[in-house]
Each structure stands twice: as C-alpha cells, then as structure tokens.
C-alpha cells in the first residue's frame, strides 16, 4: 500500500465547481479526490462539535484533517497559559478523532529561541496519540546555529516533523496580480530546512501563479516524496496558490510529476478540461 496524502488549504472554492466529482457537500466532493486537508479554519475560529460530527460523516475512513491550533494559543499566548483553551479545542474536535492527522502548530515570527521551552512543555502535554508538525518562522531557526540545533534536537527527541514550507516559486513570480501581491506580503520568505525524523513529513508548497512555471520547483519535491513513499513513510503534501481557486490545477500538475516516479498512484479525479460552451 502506498502511503501518501495530497491536499489543499481548504475544501471548497466557487471555482472548483466544475473540477470535482459529484457529491452531497463540498467536503464530500473534495474528499473523493484528495486524501487530506489543511484545517486553516481552526486557526481563526473553532467549529462546534456538531459541525465536526457532520464533517466526519462526509469523509472516508482514510481521509485526514490536519487542523491548525487556534491563533489564540500559538500566536497570542505563544503556547503559554493555554491549557484550558487546548482542552476545549481538543474536546470540540473529538468527533473527528479517528480521522485526525498531525496537528499543524504554526508559530509566528516572534516565536524565537527564548520561547523554545514553551514549545516543549506544550507538545509534551498533548494527550496521546495526538501529535503535531511544527512550523517555525523566526530567522534564527534557519541560520544553522545554536538556536536551530536546539530546535531540531528537541523535535528529534520527540519524533516531531518540522514542516517544510516552500515559498520559492511564489517569490519567483512578478507581482502583477493582486492575489500574488497579497500572497507575497503575507507569506514568509525563508529557506527550506529538512529534518529527518520518523514522523510523517509535511510539505506546504506555495505556487507560482503561472502553472507551468512550477515544474522546476516541484521536480525536486517529487524526487524527495517518492523516496519517502519508498521508505514506507506517510508524507502529507499541500498545494497552495496565490489564488487558491487554482490550487486543484497545481495539485494535478504535482500529481503528474509524482506519478512519473511512483506509477502505482491512482489518477487524480480532477476535471482539468475547460467547460464546453454550448452552441445555443
């Protein structure tokens, strides 16, 4: 069995209506194509248990939600004094317990080396079997000095993945559109540092608005992810675009490149053909 999950940063967009197969809800349609989704919604607002139960009923058993911890916990409190908020958050998501992937712990640029003890206390307190993949944005964690060594050592000791956040293609684009300008203003421009651990790798790729311009940036990832699959690991790969209406097309391009190396992967059931215009 091939262990690999592909997803987008959301499960619905009006421009996806002609791309995804039929289904009762946007999530049901999405989950017929993709194996996982970034739970960005929880970064801004926590759903109700009822919503979570509805979501669970709309996805197959092998689908995975990778939810972000709420902004209040990761950004406002910098992982301190958040025990009550974490318990409430996890209790709300309980109806999804069997389809949860690792949580995405996205840390802000001001979460630096002096806050690392906050990180270790936070992840050590998570109830088993819950785990997370950690995304850092402070420059000190990319300088290969003591701060990065301390971060990587702590992640290795706990077998936690370090999120690979690749914005190179995005910043290679000329900011001609409002969507590209906004994405470049909001996304970090940082190197990609891989951390070998046994935990499932997580890749978040932000694409160039011109679809074909992504090929040279995606090719090395296809090689790396194919190696992870061959090793029996379970990579999660998320495809973003400046305009996420274009994310499924990027995902289709990525999947094409990966299938050249892993031919046993099934086709991606995305309709990439333009809709036909009626004669009348």
C-alpha positions, 0 to 999 in steps of 0.5 A, spaced: 500 500 500 502 506 498 502 511 503 501 518 501 496 524 502 495 530 497 491 536 499 489 543 499 488 549 504 481 548 504 475 544 501 471 548 497 472 554 492 466 557 487 471 555 482 472 548 483 465 547 481 466 544 475 473 540 477 470 535 482 466 529 482 459 529 484 457 529 491 452 531 497 457 537 500 463 540 498 467 536 503 464 530 500 466 532 493 473 534 495 474 528 499 473 523 493 479 526 490 484 528 495 486 524 501 487 530 506 486 537 508 489 543 511 484 545 517 486 553 516 479 554 519 481 552 526 486 557 526 481 563 526 475 560 529 473 553 532 467 549 529 462 546 534 462 539 535 456 538 531 459 541 525 465 536 526 460 530 527 457 532 520 464 533 517 466 526 519 460 523 516 462 526 509 469 523 509 472 516 508 475 512 513 482 514 510 481 521 509 485 526 514 484 533 517 490 536 519 487 542 523 491 548 525 491 550 533 487 556 534 491 563 533 489 564 540 494 559 543 500 559 538 500 566 536 497 570 542 499 566 548 505 563 544 503 556 547 503 559 554 497 559 559 493 555 554 491 549 557 484 550 558 483 553 551 487 546 548 482 542 552 476 545 549 479 545 542 481 538 543 474 536 546 470 540 540 474 536 535 473 529 538 468 527 533 473 527 528 478 523 532 479 517 528 480 521 522 485 526 525 492 527 522 498 531 525 496 537 528 499 543 524 502 548 530 504 554 526 508 559 530 509 566 528 515 570 527 516 572 534 516 565 536 524 565 537 529 561 541 527 564 548 520 561 547 523 554 545 521 551 552 514 553 551 514 549 545 516 543 549 512 543 555 506 544 550 507 538 545 509 534 551 502 535 554 498 533 548 494 527 550 496 521 546 496 519 540 495 526 538 501 529 535 503 535 531 508 538 525 511 544 527 512 550 523 517 555 525 518 562 522 523 566 526 530 567 522 534 564 527 531 557 526 534 557 519 541 560 520 544 553 522 546 555 529 545 554 536 538 556 536 536 551 530 540 545 533 536 546 539 530 546 535 531 540 531 534 536 537 528 537 541 523 535 535 528 529 534 527 527 541 520 527 540 519 524 533 516 531 531 516 533 523 518 540 522 514 542 516 517 544 510 514 550 507 516 552 500 515 559 498 520 559 492 516 559 486 511 564 489 517 569 490 519 567 483 513 570 480 512 578 478 507 581 482 502 583 477 496 580 480 493 582 486 492 575 489 500 574 488 501 581 491 497 579 497 500 572 497 507 575 497 506 580 503 503 575 507 507 569 506 514 568 509 520 568 505 525 563 508 529 557 506 527 550 506 530 546 512 529 538 512 529 534 518 529 527 518 525 524 523 520 518 523 514 522 523 510 523 517 513 529 513 509 535 511 510 539 505 506 546 504 508 548 497 506 555 495 505 556 487 507 560 482 501 563 479 503 561 472 502 553 472 507 551 468 512 555 471 512 550 477 515 544 474 522 546 476 520 547 483 516 541 484 521 536 480 525 536 486 519 535 491 517 529 487 524 526 487 524 527 495 516 524 496 517 518 492 523 516 496 519 517 502 513 513 499 519 508 498 521 508 505 514 506 507 513 513 510 506 517 510 508 524 507 502 529 507 503 534 501 499 541 500 498 545 494 497 552 495 496 558 490 496 565 490 489 564 488 487 558 491 481 557 486 487 554 482 490 550 487 486 543 484 490 545 477 497 545 481 495 539 485 494 535 478 500 538 475 504 535 482 500 529 481 503 528 474 510 529 476 509 524 482 506 519 478 512 519 473 516 516 479 511 512 483 506 509 477 502 505 482 498 512 484 491 512 482 489 518 477 487 524 480 479 525 479 480 532 477 476 535 471 482 539 468 478 540 461 475 547 460 467 547 460 464 546 453 460 552 451 454 550 448 452 552 441 445 555 443 
